[in-house]
């Protein structure tokens, strides 16, 4: 059986996903070592240089209609989701 290829994230999905992972990591680092200057520098860099583009990408994703989002999630997850409201 051939290996199934996973769908790729589009540019906006990739940007938001990368930022989310970075921010979760930075948040954990701030909890673990709240006064680490390297963590603070990385957070400042993100906020100054990357956050505006990430926020634009997030807005693009939020504007997608629900049906499109459900289809896209199903593509990425590899299965169909239940319709709105629960079991079919």
N, C-alpha and C positions, 0 to 999 in steps of 0.2 A: 504494500500500500504506500503511495507517495506521501511524503510529509506535507502537511497542510501549512501553507504560508499564512502568517498573521497579517491582517491589514495594518498598514502604516498610519501613524497619526499625521494629520495635516499640520501645517506650520503653526496655527493657533493652538491646536490641541497639544502639540509638542512643547511650545513655549510655556503654556500654563502648567502642564505636568512637571516640567523641569523646575519651574519656580516653586510649585507646591512642595516638591521633594526637598529643594534647597531650604525653604522656609521652615519646614518641619524639622530638618536637621539643625538649622540655626536655633530654632526654639528650644530643642532638646539640649543643645550645647549651652545656651544661656541659662537653662535650669541647672545643669550640671556644674557649670563654672561661670557664674554670673558676671564676673569681672574680667574675663578673658578678652584682652584687647584685639586679638586676631578675629574672634567671633564678631565683636562689635564692628571691626573694619569691614568684614565680609557683608554684614547686614547693611552698613552704611553704603557700601558699593552697590549692593542690589537696589536699595531704595533710590539712590541717585542716578544710576545708569540703566537698570533693567526694568524697574517697576512700571514706568510709563508704558512701555511696549507690552508688558504682561497684562496690564489693566486694559489696554486696547484689545488684546486677544481675548481676554475674558469677556469683554462686552460683545465681541463678535459671536462667541459661543453662546452667550445668554440670549442673543437675538434670534437664534435658530428656533424654528417652530418645534413644538413638543414631538410631533410625529417624526421629524427629521432627527431629533436627538435620540429618540427611542430606536430608530433604525440604525443610527450610528453606534449606539451602545451595543446593540445586538451584533453588529458586524465585528466590533472590537472584542466582545466577550465570546463570540462564537456560538451564540444561541439566541433564541427569541425570548423577549420579555412578555409577561402577561399584559393584557390590555389594561388601561386605566380602570381602577375600580376593583381589581382582584382577579379571581379565577374566572376562566371562560366557561 
